[in-house]
Amino acid sequence: MEIYNPGSFCGKKILVTDTIKVSESECEKFFAQFNFLELAREICRLSSKLFLSEKMEQFKDVPYTDKTLCEAIVLAAKYAKKEELLAPTDEGLRIILRIALGEEEKNFLKHSDALEMMTLASYEQFRDSPMHMVSRAWCLFTDAWPSKNTIQPLKEIESIVGISYRSILFFAMASLKNGYLFPYDNSSELSSFFGEKLQEDSHLKFLNYFSSKKADWVNRSVPPAYISKPILNSEEIPVGQNKVVYFVPAVNYLYARVTTGIYHDLSNFYNKGAKRNLFREEFGHAFEKYVGMLFDFYLTSFDVSREIFYGKQQNRTVDFFLKKDNELILVEVKQSGIFSNAKFLGDHHSALNDLKNSVGKAIKQIRVTKNLIANGLQELSAFKNCTIVHSLIVLYDRLYNANSICKDLLKTEYGNLDDISVINISELESFLGLQNQNQDFIEILKNKAVNYPTYDFNEMWACAYKNRVDSKTFLKKYYEQVMPV
């Protein structure tokens, strides 16, 4: 099968493949020849190849992503049968992946705007590092969480799901191997290995919370069921077994669900319909502390200052000042970028409204702080002789095309934004992990501003710093706290 490369967009390669587009009746006829359990097992066995992969994966000559496998499972759940029918051959599986790619393409072609298509493609194809997600979540809910906060997230998670958060992360890791799994007969037998008391029904509670049935997967919700409930409950017991089998077509989606997805669970739990959301307020303090922990760990040759209060009203500046000699970086931290409608429907009207309430507020804060420094505010006198090199907006949530499409959407409201870059927390973790001993944080920002202004940071690494290695030094210790010894 041909794979075409017609160009790139801000460092992201655009690949076009030959898909198969079929009508609903043709699709039903094709999938009806397969036994659902056999078909789902063959599709899901491809999932492990996507885990930790940094290249485009292919089956035979057909490229696929987590989204492709989930679309294939949706079609299998909709049309495949329970009867003892065929298991797919390699050629059959190849055709199934091409049909699934065709379904993805149909979704893209509902949009006439190429930039909306790029937004959809980004959220469906790119992913965060599993190690980053797990380590970050554990640090945020433990060391970074202020003890004075009202909410204790680990207790809240256990009350909502029914098992400890560490157990949730452990069971997610244990779901990687085959792409399918059964409820553990004796979860408690894992206690000595895991180092934490597990109840007999611990694994079943995990499966019940993070799985959904076929009907939910087939229903086109926003976000899709394979994002909100990434484990599929087949509702079927295979021959020779005595338990229902569960499928995991996208391990990367599962890791995202038990980390950033848990953040959304807690946020929704504390959404009481009022303007204030106590969890989001307290998480904001924890996330800001987490970013500060990263700066303190990596930027040892910088003076790192937290936000400064000024005036009778005790107004606040940006969250961080990073000073080295007479050069200064202003950093503002925010939780969100855009929400479900913009991510999963590609709706740029929704995206602009979301961005105004997140990135837009950060832009205003940066500009107010710049003016205060320029006007000689006494509380900021330590920076009066500094040259402001650049400004960074750090987001907890993933915001793809942040420095191209998103900044273009914001320009009509905020004017020229060349002096500001947007970076998500995963990119910042990698950025800081890529530091040389002489700590070239400022030089990298200057390089980006001049030569890669529209690139997201991950794409800049790939283009400009091909030989760098992410040490993950800060994150490793938190990963080891979760992983069984």
C-alpha angles and dihedrals in degrees: 000000000000120000113195128200107200093171144294141273118220092327096320113117115229113219124187122196137186105259129184115239116196135174120249092257092050090048092050092049093049097047094042090073091067134079106239097225094048092046094047091049092053093048094047095049087071091061097081091061089064093053110106089349116145096186137067108277121215136191105212098319098331119102117217141180135195087270092054092054092048092050089051090052091049089055091046091050090049102045114011118099138233093227121105095267134142127319109219120261119220089264090050091051090048090055091047091055091049090051090049090051087051090055090052090050092052088056092051093048092058084078123072092190112088092204092056087052090052090052091051093047092050096053092044098047110029125073143184124248110271091219090052092049096049096042093045094048092049093048093047093052095043123024097016096046109099110238091220092063118115095225120066103200099199091055092044093051092050091049092051100042099027097235135070121276091240088056090051092054091045093052090048090054090048090055093068105083111076107004089246135064145176128223109273112253094214113020089169090066088068092059096094092048093044095044093227133086111262123191123224092254097042095107093045090053089052092050094046093052099045100036137075135189129255094267090059093049092051092049110088100229127165109270096024118248090249088064099042096034105019097176116079117217101212092197086216134107112216120229110275094022132095099206138065114262122231125205130214108192094170118035090179090060089050092053090050090049095054093046117030088015091060088055088058091047091056092043091053092045090057094042099110096168094264126112092252120074109189095201094052090048093051093041088054090060091047093048092049089051090049092054089049090052089054093050093047092049098048108024098061093148092055131081102237113199126183126223116303126221118221142174131022091295091053092236118187133238125210115307099252141021114200108196128182117172103315097333121100137194120196116211128193120186125211134171104219140042110174133342139230101290092052094043101044102026098035091231107167094188088060090042093055093049090048093048093051090057095047118019091024092060090049091052090053092049092051092050093048090052092048091053092048091053092046091050092052102247106191095227089058097044091118087072101040094107095042128111109226102228099184144327127237130202110201117202128194092205122066113261111183120198085018095152096041119029096019095047090047090054090052098046094083089059102034106023123219113011100178091120093059131067127191118219130176121225095255090054090047091052090052092043092055092042089056094060118130119222090264088054105233095191092129094045091053091051090050091049091051094048092051105034107019106028096146097041124102111235096254090057091047090055090052093050105035106024105035096153098049119114123212105230095193086201096153094045098047096076092055093048089052090052090060100038115082111250 
